[in-house]
Amino acid sequence: MLTQSDHRLLLKDVPTPTPGPKDLIVSMQAAALNHRDLFIRQHLYPAISFEVPLLADGYGIVTSVGSAVSKSWIGKAVILTPGRGWKNDPDGPESATGYKIVGGTSTFPLGTLQEVAVVEESEVEEAPSHLSPAQAAALPLTGLTGWRAFVTKSGNALPGRNILVTGIGGGVALNVLQFAVAKGCNVYVTSGDEAKIEKAKALGAKGGVIYKSATWEKDLKSMLPKDRPFIDAVIDGAGGDIIKRAGRLLKVCPS
């Protein structure tokens, strides 16, 4: 729900963009909401701009290309990179000014809530052919965040590792669940809703606990394999006292 302090959305006509040498012109077909977009609408996000289109995630069709780009892109379905400044370094953003997420702020002049977008060729990927436009549009930001947290950062994207994913109703958590299952991990989840835990099990989770329980960490410990009775990594997007309590289950590394 938007608060009374929210500004009305403004529909703005702008000239059709012309591609630079390395650019693609993308006719946007679908855009996806993230929680940051609600924060922006509630004035709870830094560097909010009323001149930059909202939303970070989008799917579209390439309609034209710049002079230095292969014409083979024309007609292809693509998803847009949702952030800038972090490309290759596993330790974090390479940019001296940090990582910038597109959409709704003055840090980068691009958002996906528009009919036509101009983006550099290096900032798109071909959309997975098995996904619908809406599904593909919802993948980049939560998917990339989850991949970096689990695969790039945790060091535990390996078969047989025990992974705890908190707040399983969230987009990042659902992506991490699927990544970890695909990697052969034993995935456990927390939620405040038993139905969400059951859905997580249907996606491959080994089990889950209600975080509102006073004994959830003990309940989770009882679910762990006897030959590996600890959690290897926690991918947390829920906050609160989760880490403090989950820390009791983490593998103890020798000093």
N, C-alpha and C positions, 0 to 999 in steps of 0.2 A: 504494500500500500504506500502511495506517495504522500508525503506530508504537506501541510499548507505552505511550507516555505519553498516547495518546488516551483520552478518556472515552467511555463507552458512550452511545449515543443513547438519549434518554428520550422515551417516548410520554406525552404529557400531555393530559388532558381539561380543556377550558376552556368557560365558558358561550358559547352562541351569541351573537355580537355583535349589537348594535342599531345601525343606521346613524344618524349625525348628519345634520343638514339637507343637507349637501353630499356625503354619502357614498354609496358603492355597497357592497352585500354581494356578494362574488364567491365562487362555488363553484369551488374550484381543481380543475382537471382534469389538469394536467401542470405539473411544475417541472423546471428544468434545473440541472445542475451546472456550476460554473466552477472555475478553478484556485484562486481565493480560498477556496472551500469546503474544499479539501484543506488549505490553509494554516491555516484556522481549526481543523480537526481535529487539526493537528499543533502547535497553539499558536504559530503563526508569524504571527499577524495581530493588530493592535491592538484593544483594547476588546472582547475576546471576552465574550459573555454566554451563560449557560446558561439564561436565561429567555426569550430571543428565538428564534423558529424560524429554522432555517438556510435558506439559498438566497435568491438575489436575483432569479431569473428565474421567471416563472410565467404560465400561461394558464388562464383560467376563464370561467365563464358567470355573468352578472349575474342574481341571483335576486330582489333587492329594492333599493329606493333610498330616500334621505332625502327629506324634504318639499320641499326646494328643487331637486331633481333631476328631470329629465324621465323619466316612466315608460317612454319609448321605449327606454331602456337595458335594460330587463328582457328577458332571453332572449338578449342579444347576447354574442358571444364577445369577450373582451378580453385584452390583454397588459398587465402591470403595469409602470409605470416603475420601473427597478431602482435609481434613486438619487434623492437629494434635495439641494437647495441649488444646483443649476445648471440654469437653465431657458432663459434667453434671451441672456445675455451671451456673445458669441463668444470673449472673452478668458479666460473661466474662471468658476468658481462665484461667484454673487452673494452667497451666504451668508457672513457674517462668520466662521462656524465651519467653513467649508469644505464640500466635497462629501461626502455620506454615502451609502454603498451599503447597501441594505437586506439583512437576513439575518444572524443570528448574532452581532450586536454590540450594545453598549449605546448606540450613537450614534443608532439609530432603531428603534423597537419594532415592526418588521414583518419577516416572512420569508415566503417562498412555500411552505415545506414544512409546510403545514397544510391542513385540509380546507376551511376557510372563512376569507376575509380581508375586512376592512373597509378600504376605501381611498377617498380623495377622488376625486370625478369627474375632476378635473384631472390625476390621476396614473394614468390608464389610456388606452389607445388601442384602437380596434377591431382585432381580430386579422385579419391578411391572410387572405382567404377561401381562397386556394389552398394554404395551409399546413396541415399536420396539427397537432393540439394539441401534440405533442412538438416539431415543427419551430418552431412559433410561440413556444413556451416558451423555446427556445434562442436566440431572436433578440435580445432587448432589450439585455442588458449588453454582449456582444461587438459587436453591431451599432452601438449608440450610441457605444461607445468607438472603433470603427473609423471611423465617420462623423465624429466630432469631430476625430480625428487627421488624417484625410485631407482631408475637405471643409472643416471649419471652420478648422483650424489650418494646413495645409500651403500653402494658396493655389495648389495645382497640380492641382485637380480640373478639368482642361481638356483638350480633345482634343489629341492629339499629344504630350503631356508624357510623359516617361520616369519611371516610378515604380518604385522598388525596395521590395519587401515582403519582410522577413526572416522566417525561421521559419514557412514557409508551412503547416505542420501545425496551427498554433494557430487558435483560433476568430476572434480579432480579425483575424489576417492573412488568413484566408479571406474574411471580410466585406470587407476593404479591397480584396482582389483583385477581387471581384465589383463593388464600387462603381466602382473605377477602370476596369475594362473597360467598364462601362455608360457611363462618362463619356467614352469614346473614348481613354483613355490607353494607352500602351505599358507593359505591366506585366512586370517581371522579378522573380524570386523567388530566395531562398536556402533551402536545406534540407540536412540531413544524410542524406537519403533520396532516392534517384533516383526511386523510385515516387511520392513526394509531388510532385516536380517535374513528372512526367508528368501527374499528376492536375491540377496547376495549369495546365498547357498545355491540357488538355481543357476547363478553365473559361475559357480565353481569354488566359492569360499568353503573352508572346512568347518567353520562354525562362527558364532558371534555371541556377544553379550550386550545386555542393556546397561549403558553407562550410568543410569540413575541408581543402579543397585549399589548398596554399600559394600558388596563383596565381589564386584565384577572381576577384579584382577585375579581373585582366587578361583572364581568360576572359569575364567579363561585358562588359568594354569592347568586345571584339570583336563582341558581339551587337548593340550599339547602332546605331541608324540613322546613316548617314554624314552626313546633314544635321543631325543633333542628337546628337553623340557624347558626351553627358554625361547624368547622372542629375539630374532636376529636384527630386526629393524622396525621402527614405528614410523609410518607415514601419516602425519597428523595435520588435519585441517580443521579440527574442532576447537582446539584451545582448552582453556580451563585447567582442571587438575589432571587431565589425561596423562601428560608426560610424567608427572610426579608418581602417579600410581602405576603407569605402564613401566616406568623405570625399574620397578621391583622385579619385573619379568625379563628384562634385557640380559643378553649374554654378558657375562663378566669376562673382560679381556685381561690376561695376565699383564702385570706391570713390568 
